[in-house]
Amino acid sequence: MSAYENEDEVRSVERPAWSTKETSEGSQELRRRTDTPSDELGRESGAVLQMPDGRVLDPSQIDVDRPDDETMIINMGPQHPSTHGVLRLMLELDGEVVLRTKPVIGYLHTGMEKTAEELTYVQGSTNVTRMDYLSQMHNEAVFSLATEALLGVDIPDRATWIRTLMLELNRMGSHLMWMATNGMDLGSTSMMIYGFREREMVMSFFEKTTGLRFNNNYIRPGGVAADLPDGWEDDVLVICDTVLERSYEYDDLLTGQPIFRERTEAVGGLTAEEALALSVTGPLLRSTGVPWDLRRTMPYLAYDKLDFDVIVGTYGDNFDRYSIRLNEIRESAKMLRQLVEGMPSGDYRVQDAKVTPPPRARIDSSMEALIHHFKIFTEGFKVPEGEVYCAIESPRGELGCYLASDGGAKPYRMHIRGPSFVNLQVLPLLLRGGLLSDAVAVISSVDPVMGEVDR
């Protein structure tokens, strides 16, 4: 029995000061509507979207007058399952309908951009490769391209084509991982197995070529770490044939499946205007019908020599985003065949003694080569003073690298434009008015990688 005989006595008990304070998370907190300023409420509702010309989209959608006692605020996350990383969503619900969403990030705190200031340009690839760990080659490529722009060096054609080959293999592997996890999120355990099965072929090729499955440190300023292994052509063609054939099996498994269609069609819809206002890129933007792909609009590496299609959607919903990624896998297979056929001969890295270490065989016979090798990997090479921004098309959108150099061997400043970070802005808009059960499907369709968001 309670020590207090009635409720009034319980209320009259004096409590310590710390127990009477409410916890607050500051700007991250999703407060009640009555305590939330109208401009902040609009942002949380995804309704205040500023266009470049100053127009504001859909301000009338903000339901400010809804009574708080009719809604509830819950947490989704930050546990890993179904949020594709350490992502937390604060949701205001009216029954099972989502009214407001506030994504809360920052649980990883990796600090890679600050870490880059303490690493030489030679060591930089080992740092950035860990950001978006599903497209590690793209991280290495954008950092290397930015460094080479500051250095003013031109890499050999073979190195350019090898980089393009690895990027398209990486894109294929990333989209296969998305097919697997998206299938699981929507209840298709078979797709989870099949997606990982095909992706394993890509990972095995990476291991054969670079020595590692993840965090490869293969694409480096000046070229790549090593030439392609013997028999690489057959390996790549087998990957293309197998993945292409099985992509049509995915079609049979998912595309016409009634439950899959119900969970994806007209769910998480986005217009082109809304996507542009939020700076969304990648499959999310292309699903709205905007044919923006940096491989075509701002070509880099060997993409201007390849024949491929930019896949676009119409309605900007979950189904369009699924269709785009499935067809981009097929386009990557088409590009990989062209890369195999057109791969030039020559050096796989620039032959500049200030940037490139000597061949491994010379180190055993030449003291000068040994000293050169030692200085490259301990002191690094100095990069001329200046600043540059380079961008490429990662599987999730525009991946950019801003580098500022003060003339030393380490970046003065590095900033990454992570597409996952920018694309997360769209969640409040996609989830608004949908069901709580659709939240997982929508998060999956955005395809965020939290290692890149919390870099």
C-alpha angles and dihedrals in degrees: 000000000000118000088231118071098206141018094249090060090052091053093049094057111111111240128202115268093246093057095057096055119098117227116244131190095198115219091000093062120104100221129194115278093248090058096044122090113238094243092053090045089054092052092049090049091052090236103114104075117161116213121207091253092056099258119138118220123226102342089161092068093076109108097203099158098058110126114247093223090067095058139052134208119222138172125242108193153306084178112101104242115101094354094082092233139352095324126145124200123193107206131192108207135194097199102307095336117104113229103169135011130192117187112213117201138169103085096125101049095188096159095205095159091056091043089057090066089064096046127076120241087255090058094041097091091059088059104044095042088073096059106079095018092188093060100031094150091060091053091052092045097052092047091048093048091051092048092048090050089057092045093048093224127144115217121219120269093246091055089050093052093044089053091050090049092052093046093054092046087050091049090051092049092047093050091047089054088051092050088053098047094039089052090051092047089055095045102265105128090172092063089053090057095043095047093052091044094058094039089056089068090058092046091050090053090050090051092049092049103037104020092242137076095208135024089020103178085206103129106062136168105285098027134305132325097246142358121264114278125252113281094021092136093061092045093054094045091051089052091050094048094046098044093044093051093047093046086071089053087056087054091055092046100047118008098069097030108121096217092047091050092049091052095048113028113090089356118124095005120191132183126219091244092054092047093051092046090056094044090240115171139177124037090343092062095039090051087067092057099263108132095212112148119148091213087067106023097043105016120206135174109004099328093109088064095052130086112224141136127242106229116220135177135210113218102035093227133133092272093055091050090050092049093049094053093045091052093043087060088058092046090052089053089052091051093046091057090053091049091052092050096045102037106138125218125239138074122350092209138028115275096226113131091209092059107023126062117231121267113282093240092060094055091071094053106031128061090196090055090049092052091046091051091047094051094047093054098039105035099019124205127296119247121210117255115268145083134258142176122209126181134191135177110261121185087266100043140272110006110190134184123200114194128184119190129195092193096271135112093262130060113261088210137357127189127179123208097214114197092207090057094050095041092055088072088075096063097088089052096046095046098044111112094005130112124269088239089060093054093085092049092050094048089050092051090057089055098208122184109205094203086069095042094052096036 
